[in-house]
Amino acid sequence: MANNTTHTTEYRVLARVLLLLMFFTFLTISVTTCHLAAFSVTVALLIASVKGFFVLTYFMHLKYESTLLRILVAMIFVLYAVIILITFIDYAFR
């Protein structure tokens, strides 16, 4: 049987999240102009992860899903972090 409970997010909240995402986009652009050497990519990936979190939470409505689904998505983020870490370790020892 389908669950007919609905949830709505106010446009005000979505607009704030959109502005926050735009801020993080401009922050990513400004990080590339700061020339942080090897940390530029790391900072850009961290900002992209934060942006992905906000998109998943608010625009894809993960905020209203079950705890199991939230845990599964969190595990994907951990896997993503491990893959990025392994990539940086491989790059460092070449």
C-alpha positions as CSV (number, residue, x, y, z in Angstrom):
1,M,0.0,0.0,0.0
2,A,1.4,3.4,-1.0
3,N,2.2,6.0,1.6
4,N,0.2,9.1,0.7
5,T,1.9,11.5,3.2
6,T,3.1,14.6,1.5
7,H,5.7,17.1,2.5
8,T,6.3,20.5,1.2
9,T,9.3,22.7,1.5
10,E,8.6,26.4,1.6
11,Y,9.9,28.4,-1.4
12,R,11.7,30.7,1.1
13,V,13.8,27.7,2.3
14,L,14.5,26.6,-1.3
15,A,15.5,30.1,-2.3
16,R,17.9,30.3,0.6
17,V,19.4,27.0,-0.3
18,L,19.7,28.2,-3.9
19,L,21.5,31.3,-2.8
20,L,23.8,29.2,-0.6
21,L,24.6,26.9,-3.6
22,M,25.4,30.0,-5.7
23,F,27.7,31.3,-2.9
24,F,29.5,28.0,-2.8
25,T,29.9,28.1,-6.6
26,F,31.5,31.5,-6.5
27,L,33.7,30.3,-3.6
28,T,34.9,27.4,-5.8
29,I,35.7,29.8,-8.6
30,S,37.6,32.1,-6.2
31,V,39.5,29.2,-4.7
32,T,40.9,28.4,-8.2
33,T,42.3,32.0,-8.5
34,C,44.0,31.8,-5.1
35,H,46.6,29.3,-6.3
36,L,46.6,27.0,-3.2
37,A,48.9,24.5,-5.0
38,A,47.8,20.9,-4.2
39,F,45.1,22.1,-1.9
40,S,43.1,23.8,-4.6
41,V,41.7,20.4,-5.8
42,T,41.0,19.3,-2.2
43,V,39.2,22.5,-1.3
44,A,37.2,22.4,-4.5
45,L,36.2,18.8,-3.8
46,L,35.1,19.6,-0.3
47,I,33.0,22.5,-1.5
48,A,31.5,20.2,-4.1
49,S,30.6,17.7,-1.5
50,V,28.9,20.3,0.7
51,K,26.9,21.5,-2.3
52,G,26.0,17.9,-3.1
53,F,24.8,17.5,0.5
54,F,22.5,20.5,0.2
55,V,21.1,19.3,-3.1
56,L,20.4,15.8,-1.8
57,T,18.9,17.2,1.4
58,Y,16.6,19.9,0.1
59,F,16.0,19.5,-3.6
60,M,15.9,15.7,-3.6
61,H,14.0,15.6,-0.3
62,L,16.3,13.2,1.5
63,K,15.4,15.2,4.6
64,Y,12.0,13.5,4.6
65,E,13.1,9.9,3.8
66,S,13.6,7.0,6.2
67,T,16.6,6.6,8.3
68,L,17.7,3.5,6.3
69,L,17.9,5.5,3.1
70,R,19.8,8.3,4.9
71,I,22.3,5.8,6.1
72,L,22.7,4.3,2.7
73,V,23.4,7.7,1.2
74,A,25.8,8.5,4.0
75,M,27.7,5.3,3.2
76,I,27.9,6.4,-0.5
77,F,29.5,9.6,0.7
78,V,32.0,7.6,2.8
79,L,32.8,5.5,-0.2
80,Y,33.3,8.6,-2.3
81,A,35.7,10.0,0.3
82,V,37.7,6.8,0.4
83,I,38.0,6.7,-3.4
84,I,39.2,10.3,-3.4
85,L,41.6,9.6,-0.6
86,I,43.0,6.6,-2.5
87,T,43.4,8.7,-5.6
88,F,45.4,11.4,-3.7
89,I,47.6,8.7,-2.1
90,D,48.3,7.2,-5.5
91,Y,49.1,10.6,-6.9
92,A,51.4,11.5,-3.9
93,F,53.5,8.3,-4.3
94,R,54.1,8.6,-8.1
